[in-house]
Amino acid sequence: MTDGPPRTKHLASQRRDYAQHVLHDDYFQNQSPHELVRLWLNDAMEAGLTDATAMTLATVDELGWPDARIVLLKGLSEEGWDFYTNYGSAKVKHLDSPPHMAAAVIYWATLERQVRVRGPVQRLEREISEAYFASRPRTSQLSAWASAQSQPVENREQLEVQYREQAEQYPEGTQIPLPPFWGGVRLSPLLFEFWQGRSNRLHDRFRAQKNDDGRWQWIRLAP
Ligand SMILES: Cc1cc2nc3c(=O)[nH]c(=O)nc-3n(C[C@H](O)[C@H](O)[C@H](O)COP(=O)(O)O)c2cc1C
């Protein structure tokens, strides 16, 4: 016999106060949300946070079911957020279908900050993917060739055999080309939301949305 459901009780009692930073109403005036993401990302990297560039990417599958997974942010500009993946993966299948949109969220727990974005996605030009692929460690390049991401695998041994086959195909000293089924994807945010934890659950939230004149409109939201 057990004494009721202690785990649930334990979860419900987990809480902390958020009090590190504030977002003032004038903080965003004339500020591009892209620039703010860059600043927050820099703060996260300077703070030495583990996987500071990890974002949760949400897509919708062919049945309308939502899906989400972590990918690493590898490029950030006014054009959008770039990540790299296998084009045969589930996520890219979802993104290849209309409306070709995704959402992403990053949470930097230590800084008590969250950023959310939504927008259309497109594949990066091959030259950009080639340059990024060439910058990866050789072992990562071989893994990209060896792994048909999101496809079933018989066992661990099968994966390692496939890796060894690629290592034989491209011995040390030879250049490993970008696989045709692998590359970058850019999410171009049309909507941003910035969340800064505050005391007593009265958090600061601001949404940025592009106006018809191309300027960003900032709105404070209730937490
Ligand atoms: C910390 C972390 C970083 C990851 N980075 C990537 C990445 O940059 N690209 C990628 O395709 N998968 C990455 N993954 C694996 C994905 O979360 C996911 O398992 C994989 O892409 C297959 O997703 P899908 O079947 O929905 O396409 C990462 C996972 C973790 C936990």
The ligand as an SDF file (V2000), in Angstrom:
LIG
                    3D

 31 33  0  0  0  0  0  0  0  0999 V2000
   19.5100   20.1480  -26.9760 C   0  0  0  0  0  0  0  0  0  0  0  0
   18.9610   19.5810  -28.2580 C   0  0  0  0  0  0  0  0  0  0  0  0
   19.3710   20.1380  -29.4590 C   0  0  0  0  0  0  0  0  0  0  0  0
   18.8650   19.6510  -30.6600 C   0  0  0  0  0  0  0  0  0  0  0  0
   19.2120   20.2790  -31.8230 N   0  0  0  0  0  0  0  0  0  0  0  0
   18.6760   19.8430  -32.9870 C   0  0  0  0  0  0  0  0  0  0  0  0
   18.9260   20.5710  -34.2020 C   0  0  0  0  0  0  0  0  0  0  0  0
   19.5750   21.6230  -34.2280 O   0  0  0  0  0  0  0  0  0  0  0  0
   18.4070   20.0600  -35.3400 N   0  0  0  0  0  0  0  0  0  0  0  0
   17.6420   18.9210  -35.3550 C   0  0  0  0  0  0  0  0  0  0  0  0
   17.2040   18.5160  -36.4300 O   0  0  0  0  0  0  0  0  0  0  0  0
   17.3620   18.2510  -34.2200 N   0  0  0  0  0  0  0  0  0  0  0  0
   17.8560   18.6790  -33.0500 C   0  0  0  0  0  0  0  0  0  0  0  0
   17.5560   18.0190  -31.8830 N   0  0  0  0  0  0  0  0  0  0  0  0
   16.7190   16.7920  -31.9420 C   0  0  0  0  0  0  0  0  0  0  0  0
   15.2500   17.2040  -32.0680 C   0  0  0  0  0  0  0  0  0  0  0  0
   14.7450   17.6420  -30.8250 O   0  0  0  0  0  0  0  0  0  0  0  0
   14.3700   16.0500  -32.6120 C   0  0  0  0  0  0  0  0  0  0  0  0
   14.5240   14.9040  -31.7900 O   0  0  0  0  0  0  0  0  0  0  0  0
   14.7330   15.6970  -34.0440 C   0  0  0  0  0  0  0  0  0  0  0  0
   15.0210   16.8540  -34.8110 O   0  0  0  0  0  0  0  0  0  0  0  0
   13.5870   14.9440  -34.7230 C   0  0  0  0  0  0  0  0  0  0  0  0
   12.4230   15.7380  -34.6950 O   0  0  0  0  0  0  0  0  0  0  0  0
   11.1880   15.4900  -35.6870 P   0  0  0  0  0  0  0  0  0  0  0  0
   10.9720   13.9930  -35.7630 O   0  0  0  0  0  0  0  0  0  0  0  0
   10.0340   16.2070  -35.0680 O   0  0  0  0  0  0  0  0  0  0  0  0
   11.5790   16.0490  -37.0210 O   0  0  0  0  0  0  0  0  0  0  0  0
   17.9970   18.5270  -30.6670 C   0  0  0  0  0  0  0  0  0  0  0  0
   17.5900   17.9740  -29.4410 C   0  0  0  0  0  0  0  0  0  0  0  0
   18.0520   18.5040  -28.2580 C   0  0  0  0  0  0  0  0  0  0  0  0
   17.5450   17.9150  -26.9590 C   0  0  0  0  0  0  0  0  0  0  0  0
  1  2  1  0
  2  3  1  0
  2 30  2  0
  3  4  2  0
  4  5  1  0
  4 28  1  0
  5  6  2  0
  6  7  1  0
  6 13  1  0
  7  8  2  0
  7  9  1  0
  9 10  1  0
 10 11  2  0
 10 12  1  0
 12 13  2  0
 13 14  1  0
 14 15  1  0
 14 28  1  0
 15 16  1  0
 16 17  1  0
 16 18  1  0
 18 19  1  0
 18 20  1  0
 20 21  1  0
 20 22  1  0
 22 23  1  0
 23 24  1  0
 24 25  2  0
 24 26  1  0
 24 27  1  0
 28 29  2  0
 29 30  1  0
 30 31  1  0
M  END
$$$$
